[in-house]
Amino acid sequence: MRKPRDYDAKLKALEDKARELKTRKVQQLGELVIATGADALTADELAGALVVLAETTDAGKKEAWAKRGAAFFQGRSRRTASALDRDNGGAQTQPGGTQPASGTTGAA
């Protein structure tokens, strides 16, 4: 005879996992807001900008934003490794010929 499954325990475990994932997502979004400097905006300004971004259907704009975001994250990893580059005397190159994040300054 098969052992009966404890569906309540499995359901609780799934709910706990979902809660943990949601908490992690919220924390990471907050860290992203801080890392980009968007925490200097008011909540209304940030919400308004995000609404405009979410409503945008122009694929060209979305692609440009994605490239800029990728450059931002690549720039962050380069900044942490910049001391190593100076010690080695070498300059770090950009894969795929993208510009560094410092070259993408300006208004969005």
C-alpha positions in Angstrom: 0.0 0.0 0.0 1.3 3.5 -0.9 2.1 6.0 1.7 -0.5 8.9 1.6 0.9 12.3 0.5 0.8 15.2 2.9 -0.7 17.8 0.5 -1.1 20.4 3.2 2.7 20.3 3.9 3.5 20.5 0.2 1.2 23.4 -0.3 2.7 25.2 2.7 6.2 24.6 1.4 5.2 26.0 -2.0 3.6 29.1 -0.4 6.7 29.7 1.7 8.9 29.4 -1.5 6.6 31.8 -3.3 6.8 34.3 -0.4 10.6 34.0 -0.4 10.8 34.6 -4.1 8.5 37.7 -3.9 10.6 39.1 -1.0 13.8 38.6 -2.9 12.3 40.3 -6.0 11.2 43.3 -4.0 14.6 43.5 -2.3 16.4 43.3 -5.7 14.2 46.0 -7.2 14.9 48.3 -4.3 18.7 47.6 -4.7 18.3 48.5 -8.4 16.6 51.7 -7.7 19.4 52.7 -5.3 22.2 51.5 -7.6 20.9 53.6 -10.5 20.4 56.7 -8.3 16.7 56.7 -8.9 16.2 56.8 -5.1 16.8 60.6 -5.4 13.5 60.9 -7.2 10.2 61.3 -5.4 7.9 58.3 -5.3 5.5 60.0 -7.7 8.3 60.8 -10.2 9.6 57.3 -10.1 6.1 55.8 -10.4 5.3 58.1 -13.4 8.6 57.2 -15.2 7.9 53.4 -14.6 4.4 53.7 -15.9 5.6 55.4 -19.1 8.3 52.7 -19.5 5.7 49.9 -19.0 3.3 51.5 -21.5 5.9 51.9 -24.2 5.4 49.6 -27.2 8.3 51.0 -29.3 10.7 48.1 -29.8 13.5 50.4 -30.7 13.2 52.4 -27.5 13.1 49.2 -25.5 16.2 47.8 -27.2 18.1 51.0 -26.6 17.1 50.9 -22.9 18.2 47.3 -22.7 21.6 48.2 -24.2 22.0 51.1 -21.8 21.1 48.8 -18.8 23.5 46.2 -19.9 26.3 48.9 -20.2 25.4 50.1 -16.7 25.8 46.6 -15.2 29.0 46.0 -17.2 30.3 49.3 -16.0 29.6 48.4 -12.4 31.6 45.2 -12.6 34.4 47.1 -14.4 34.5 49.7 -11.6 35.0 47.0 -9.0 37.8 45.5 -11.1 39.4 48.8 -12.1 42.0 48.6 -9.3 43.1 45.3 -10.7 43.4 46.8 -14.2 45.6 49.5 -12.9 47.8 47.1 -11.1 48.2 44.9 -14.2 48.7 48.0 -16.4 46.1 46.8 -18.9 42.9 48.3 -20.0 39.8 46.2 -20.0 38.1 46.0 -23.4 34.4 46.0 -24.0 33.0 42.7 -25.4 31.0 43.2 -28.6 32.3 46.7 -29.1 29.8 48.3 -26.6 30.6 51.6 -25.0 31.4 51.8 -21.3 28.7 53.1 -19.0 30.6 56.3 -18.5 30.0 57.0 -22.2 26.2 56.8 -21.8 25.7 59.8 -19.5 22.9 62.2 -20.1 19.2 62.4 -19.8 17.1 59.3 -20.6 
